[in-house]
Every structure is written in structure tokens, then in C-alpha cells.
Amino acid sequence: MKSKSLTPRERQVLRLVARGLLNKQIAGELGIVEGTVKQHRGAGMRKLGIVSVAELVPLVRSLDPLTEESSVLQTLEAAKRLLESLAAATSGPRSGRLPKRSRRTSGERKRRVSFVIKKFKI
């Protein structure tokens, strides 16, 4: 395999693709734009000589096996980041910059956060 020629960012993007994330989700998680994700994904797949995600998933897993524990930890860390961003976006009088009638009440925020906590079993 030519996996040694992959850049660290290409490896990171391909791992996330193999986990089933969409380009937009990967961009959000890495803090880059979707076009950059597409470039890294395409370059990595070209270097590996593959043309489909179906070929990519087993290849990435064989090169960098994800244990069940690390996958769960990554999911929990992502959920924690999501909750922190929700809390930051919903705090303060002008949070979210939504029109007054569209703002969530504190009860709605609490229900939303508890739903996310239950969903990710935090």
C-alpha cells in the first residue's frame, strides 16, 4: 500500500469518511470548508489507487484499525463538543441572533440538551 505517502490531514479525512461521515460533517468536525475536505478525500483516494468509498472502508480499517473503545470515545468527544457549542450558542440575551419569536426558551434548550445526552448516552 502507498499509505505512507498520505499526508496527516488526508489520513484524518479518510478515517472520517470510513466512519460514514459526510463531507459537510467532516468539514464541521475539522473546522475546514467542505471543498477542502473534497480535495483531501480525492487526493488520498488517488494515492491509494481506489475509486469508491466501498473500497476505502476496508482499506482504511486494515491500515488503521479502530477498536470499539476508541470509536466510542470519539463519539463521546464529538457529542461533548456538540453540547458545548449548543450551550455557547444558546447562552446570553442575543444568542443565536434569531428573531424574538423564534428563540428557544430555557425549557426548550434544556429538553434539547437532555435529548442529545440521552441519544449519545453521556
C-alpha positions as CSV (number, residue, x, y, z in Angstrom):
1,M,0.0,0.0,0.0
2,K,1.0,3.6,-0.6
3,S,-0.4,4.7,2.8
4,K,3.0,6.2,3.8
5,S,2.6,8.9,1.1
6,L,-0.7,10.2,2.6
7,T,-0.5,13.5,4.5
8,P,-1.7,13.5,8.1
9,R,-4.8,15.5,7.0
10,E,-5.6,13.1,4.2
11,R,-5.4,10.2,6.7
12,Q,-7.7,12.1,9.1
13,V,-10.3,12.8,6.4
14,L,-10.2,9.2,5.0
15,R,-10.7,7.8,8.6
16,L,-13.8,10.0,9.0
17,V,-15.1,9.0,5.6
18,A,-14.6,5.4,6.6
19,R,-16.6,6.1,9.7
20,G,-19.5,7.1,7.5
21,L,-19.4,10.9,7.9
22,L,-20.5,13.2,5.1
23,N,-18.1,15.8,3.6
24,K,-20.1,18.5,5.4
25,Q,-19.9,16.8,8.7
26,I,-16.2,16.2,8.3
27,A,-15.7,19.9,7.5
28,G,-17.5,20.9,10.6
29,E,-15.6,18.5,12.8
30,L,-12.2,19.5,11.5
31,G,-13.1,23.2,11.2
32,I,-12.4,23.5,7.5
33,V,-14.6,24.1,4.4
34,E,-16.3,21.3,2.5
35,G,-14.3,22.0,-0.6
36,T,-11.0,21.3,1.3
37,V,-12.5,18.0,2.6
38,K,-13.2,17.0,-1.0
39,Q,-9.7,17.9,-2.1
40,H,-8.1,15.8,0.7
41,R,-10.5,12.9,0.2
42,G,-9.8,12.9,-3.6
43,A,-6.0,13.2,-3.2
44,G,-6.0,10.4,-0.6
45,M,-8.1,8.1,-2.7
46,R,-5.9,8.7,-5.8
47,K,-2.8,8.0,-3.8
48,L,-4.3,4.7,-2.6
49,G,-5.5,3.8,-6.1
50,I,-9.1,3.4,-5.2
51,V,-12.2,4.9,-6.8
52,S,-15.1,4.3,-4.3
53,V,-15.9,4.5,-0.7
54,A,-16.8,0.8,-0.7
55,E,-13.1,0.1,-1.4
56,L,-11.9,2.7,1.0
57,V,-13.6,1.4,4.2
58,P,-11.9,-2.0,4.5
59,L,-8.6,-0.5,3.4
60,V,-8.6,2.3,6.0
61,R,-9.7,-0.2,8.7
62,S,-6.9,-2.5,7.8
63,L,-4.3,0.3,7.8
64,D,-5.6,1.9,11.0
65,P,-8.0,-0.5,12.9
66,L,-10.4,1.3,15.0
67,T,-11.1,-0.5,18.3
68,E,-14.6,-0.4,19.7
69,E,-13.4,1.6,22.6
70,S,-11.7,4.3,20.6
71,S,-14.8,4.6,18.4
72,V,-17.0,5.1,21.4
73,L,-14.6,7.6,22.9
74,Q,-14.5,9.6,19.6
75,T,-18.3,9.6,19.6
76,L,-18.5,10.8,23.1
77,E,-15.9,13.5,22.5
78,A,-17.9,14.7,19.4
79,A,-21.1,14.7,21.5
80,K,-19.4,16.7,24.2
81,R,-18.2,19.3,21.6
82,L,-21.7,19.5,20.2
83,L,-23.2,20.1,23.7
84,E,-20.6,22.8,24.4
85,S,-21.3,24.5,21.1
86,L,-25.0,24.3,21.8
87,A,-24.5,25.8,25.3
88,A,-22.4,28.6,23.9
89,A,-24.8,29.4,21.2
90,T,-27.8,29.4,23.5
91,S,-26.4,31.5,26.3
92,G,-26.9,35.2,26.7
93,P,-29.7,37.5,25.6
94,R,-28.7,37.7,21.9
95,S,-27.6,34.1,21.4
96,G,-28.2,32.7,18.0
97,R,-29.4,36.0,16.6
98,L,-32.8,34.5,15.9
99,P,-35.9,36.7,15.7
100,K,-37.5,37.1,19.0
101,R,-40.4,34.8,18.3
102,S,-38.1,32.1,17.1
103,R,-35.8,32.0,20.1
104,R,-36.0,28.9,22.2
105,T,-37.0,29.2,25.8
106,S,-34.7,27.9,28.5
107,G,-37.1,24.9,28.9
108,E,-36.7,24.1,25.2
109,R,-33.0,24.3,25.5
110,K,-32.9,22.0,28.5
111,R,-35.1,19.5,26.7
112,R,-32.9,19.6,23.6
113,V,-29.7,19.2,25.6
114,S,-31.2,16.3,27.6
115,F,-32.3,14.7,24.3
116,V,-28.7,14.9,23.0
117,I,-27.3,13.5,26.2
118,K,-29.7,10.5,26.1
119,K,-29.1,9.9,22.4
120,F,-25.3,9.7,22.9
121,K,-25.6,8.1,26.4
122,I,-23.3,10.6,28.0
